[in-house]
Amino acid sequence: MRGAYGLELSDSCSTCKLKGNGFFCQLAPAALKDLDEVKFTSVYPQDAVLFLEKEAPRGIYVLCEGEVKLSVSSSEGKTLILRIAKPGEVLGLMSVLSNTPYEVTAEALRPCQVAFVRRDHFLRFLAQHPEAYQAVVGQLGSQYQTACEQIRTLGLSASVTEKLAKLFLDWSAGAAETKAGTRTKLPLTHEEIAEFIGTTRESVSRTLSELKHRQLVILQGSTLTIPNRAALESCVSA
């Protein structure tokens, strides 16, 4: 059935129309049945906070639909966006397994459908279905690789141009190809992009103008088109 914001809610993992390659999607029917008994599916509006950095780990959040921004902040109020979570990902997994505070703040970039499982219920579920540990390891490995890539971009990229070009290339990977080039939607504002690559909003706006002037990107509203990916890739060091 259609819920808030036009999202099609499903209380059953077995019959969910969003079923794909996510964390729980490939589990056996018996495991999915047990999961249905302990999860709670909700819709979060844009800008809603799922959980905050340093909060006690209440449980895991499985992102079924939408996008979620994951960020960390300093005591001085500076924010660094680590990544954008996509459908199928599990948020708060490491904190729940280690019983340590959430490492990040999770905020919905647009309306999201999320399945929540309390920590004690999730640990009991894993004990009952040890085959799910393979999916847990896969999730943790993927998140570790993403974290390493973000550190590489922030620490080793020589310029804002290189960081921005790499970000656009990553975001547009697998996006629709048109006669004008690769086309995708920018999920973040200039301010948020600055927080993603560790610079200022002014630097992002200036660099974006340079990329547009060089016809490496075309920006219409939030729609980004890359006319020639190879040309943009030339801005990124090997």
C-alpha positions in Angstrom: 0.0 0.0 0.0 1.1 3.6 -0.6 2.1 5.4 2.6 3.4 8.9 3.3 5.3 10.7 0.6 4.1 8.2 -2.0 6.4 5.4 -0.7 4.9 1.9 -1.1 5.2 0.4 2.4 5.6 -3.3 3.0 5.6 -5.0 6.4 6.9 -8.3 5.0 10.4 -8.8 3.7 9.2 -11.9 1.8 6.7 -10.0 -0.4 8.4 -6.6 -0.5 8.4 -5.1 -4.0 11.7 -3.4 -3.2 13.4 -6.8 -2.6 16.8 -6.8 -4.2 20.4 -7.3 -3.2 20.1 -5.7 0.2 21.3 -7.0 3.6 18.3 -9.2 4.4 16.8 -9.6 0.9 18.7 -12.9 0.1 18.0 -14.7 3.4 16.1 -17.9 3.5 12.3 -17.7 3.9 12.4 -19.0 7.5 14.9 -16.2 8.4 12.8 -13.6 6.7 9.7 -14.7 8.5 11.5 -14.4 11.9 12.8 -11.0 10.8 9.3 -9.8 10.0 8.3 -10.5 13.6 11.0 -8.2 15.1 11.3 -5.3 12.7 9.3 -2.1 12.5 8.9 -0.4 9.1 8.6 3.4 9.1 8.7 6.4 6.7 11.0 9.3 7.5 10.6 12.7 5.9 13.4 14.6 4.3 15.9 16.0 6.9 14.7 13.6 9.6 17.4 12.3 11.9 17.4 8.5 12.3 20.1 8.6 15.0 22.8 10.9 16.4 26.5 10.5 16.7 27.5 9.3 20.3 24.0 8.1 21.0 23.6 4.6 22.6 23.0 1.9 20.0 19.2 1.3 20.1 19.2 -1.0 17.1 20.0 -1.3 13.4 18.3 0.7 10.6 17.8 -1.1 7.3 17.4 1.4 4.4 14.7 0.0 2.1 14.1 3.1 0.0 15.7 6.6 -0.2 19.1 8.1 0.7 20.6 8.9 4.1 23.5 11.2 4.8 26.1 10.0 7.3 28.2 12.6 9.0 30.5 13.3 11.9 31.0 16.6 13.8 33.7 18.2 15.9 33.3 20.0 19.2 33.8 23.3 17.2 30.7 22.6 15.1 32.6 21.5 11.9 30.9 18.7 10.0 32.3 16.1 7.6 30.0 14.0 5.5 31.4 10.5 5.2 29.1 9.0 2.6 25.5 8.7 1.3 23.8 5.4 2.2 21.8 3.7 -0.5 18.9 1.2 -0.4 19.9 -2.2 1.0 22.4 -0.8 3.5 22.3 -1.4 7.2 23.0 1.6 9.4 24.4 1.4 12.9 25.6 -2.2 12.4 29.0 -1.9 14.0 27.7 0.0 17.0 25.0 -2.6 17.6 27.5 -5.5 17.4 30.1 -3.9 19.6 27.6 -2.1 21.9 29.3 1.2 21.5 27.8 4.6 20.6 26.8 5.3 17.1 29.9 6.7 15.2 27.9 9.0 12.9 24.7 11.0 12.6 22.2 9.6 10.0 19.9 12.1 8.3 17.4 11.5 5.5 18.2 13.3 2.3 14.7 12.6 1.0 11.8 10.6 2.2 13.0 7.2 3.2 11.4 3.8 4.1 13.4 2.3 6.9 13.1 -1.0 8.8 14.2 -0.8 12.5 15.3 -3.8 14.6 16.1 -3.4 18.3 19.6 -4.4 19.3 18.5 -7.3 21.6 16.1 -8.6 18.9 18.8 -8.4 16.2 21.4 -10.2 18.3 18.9 -12.9 19.1 18.0 -13.1 15.4 21.7 -13.7 14.5 22.0 -16.4 17.1 19.0 -18.2 15.6 20.2 -17.7 12.0 24.0 -17.8 12.0 23.9 -17.9 8.1 23.1 -14.2 8.4 26.6 -13.5 9.6 27.9 -13.8 6.0 25.7 -10.8 5.1 27.0 -9.0 8.2 30.6 -9.5 7.2 29.7 -8.3 3.7 28.2 -5.1 5.0 31.1 -4.3 7.4 33.6 -5.0 4.6 31.8 -2.7 2.2 31.6 0.1 4.8 35.3 -0.3 5.6 36.2 0.0 1.9 34.1 3.1 1.5 35.7 4.7 4.6 39.2 4.0 3.2 38.2 5.6 -0.1 36.9 8.7 1.6 40.2 9.0 3.6 42.1 8.6 0.4 40.1 11.4 -1.3 40.5 13.8 1.6 44.1 13.1 2.4 45.7 12.4 -0.9 43.8 14.5 -3.5 45.9 17.5 -4.3 43.2 20.0 -5.1 39.5 20.9 -4.8 39.2 20.3 -8.6 40.4 16.7 -8.2 38.2 16.0 -5.2 35.1 17.5 -6.9 35.8 15.6 -10.2 36.2 12.3 -8.3 33.0 12.9 -6.3 31.0 13.6 -9.5 32.4 10.5 -11.2 31.6 8.3 -8.2 28.0 9.7 -7.9 27.4 9.2 -11.6 28.7 5.7 -11.9 26.0 3.6 -13.4 23.8 6.6 -14.1 21.7 7.0 -17.2 23.5 7.7 -20.4 22.0 10.2 -22.7 23.0 11.9 -26.0 24.4 14.8 -23.9 26.4 12.5 -21.6 26.1 10.8 -18.2 23.2 12.3 -16.3 22.5 12.1 -12.6 21.0 14.1 -9.7 23.2 15.9 -7.2 22.0 14.7 -3.7 23.8 17.5 -1.8 23.9 21.3 -1.7 27.1 23.2 -2.3 27.5 23.5 1.4 27.1 19.8 1.9 29.4 19.0 -0.9 32.0 21.1 0.8 31.4 19.1 4.0 31.9 15.9 2.0 35.3 16.8 0.5 36.6 18.9 3.4 36.6 22.4 1.9 34.5 25.6 1.9 31.3 26.3 0.1 33.0 29.2 -1.7 35.7 26.8 -3.0 33.1 24.3 -4.3 31.1 27.1 -6.1 34.2 28.5 -7.7 35.5 25.1 -8.8 32.2 24.1 -10.1 32.1 27.3 -12.2 35.5 26.4 -13.6 34.4 22.9 -14.5 31.3 24.3 -16.3 33.5 26.9 -18.1 35.7 24.1 -19.3 32.6 22.2 -20.4 33.5 19.2 -18.2 30.1 19.3 -16.5 26.7 20.8 -17.2 24.5 21.7 -14.3 20.8 22.5 -14.6 19.3 22.9 -11.2 20.2 19.7 -9.4 20.7 17.7 -12.6 24.4 17.1 -13.4 25.5 16.0 -16.9 29.0 14.8 -17.7 29.5 15.2 -21.5 32.8 13.3 -21.5 33.7 11.1 -18.6 37.3 10.6 -19.9 37.8 14.3 -19.9 36.6 14.6 -16.3 38.7 11.6 -15.3 41.8 13.5 -16.5 41.3 15.8 -13.5 41.8 12.9 -11.1 45.3 11.6 -10.3 45.9 7.9 -10.9 
